[in-house]
C-alpha cells in the first residue's frame, strides 16, 4: 500500500480493522476459510467489547468498509469463499490493487 501512495494513517486504519476482524473471528470460533458475506455482516453488527482502544461499541460504515475490502482480498487469494463487496468500486479497487501488488511483490500487506 505504501508503494501505491497510501498514507501511513490510511494503512494503519486498514491494519487495525483487519486485526480487529481477525480477533473477532477467533473469539467467535470462525476459521478464515468460513468467512462469507454473513460473517462480515455479523462483524459489522456486533456490539464491540473487543480488547483494544476502540471508544465506540458500534462500527462505522467507513470502518466496516475496510473490513469488507480485506475480506474481498482474502477471497481473491482463495482463503475464503466469495464475499460480496458493498463498498463503492472506486476506493475499493485502488485498495484492492495495492493489496494485490504487495502480495505479488512478496511483501504482504
Phi, psi and omega in degrees: 000329178298314182294339178273358175093011179286143179288155179304320181297320178296313180298317179299321178297317178294318179297314181299316180298316180294319179295317178300312179301315179298318178295320178295316178303314180298315179297329179274352182074027181261123177279151180306327181292345181260007178291132175214186182302321181293326178297314180296320177297317179296320177300315180296333183268350185291143176278099193294118170230026182292151176300148180132196187249026179288132180266355184239144179277336179254144179272138179287161177299322179297316179297313181295327178299322177296320178294319178299319179295320178296317178297322176297320176300313179299321179295318179294334177275355179083011180284324182238175170282183179299140177233121180294138179254117180260006182275143177307143188296320187299304178297320182297319183292324179290322177291315179300317180297318180295318178295317179296318179296320177296321179295316180296322181285352179079014181263353185068197178247000000 
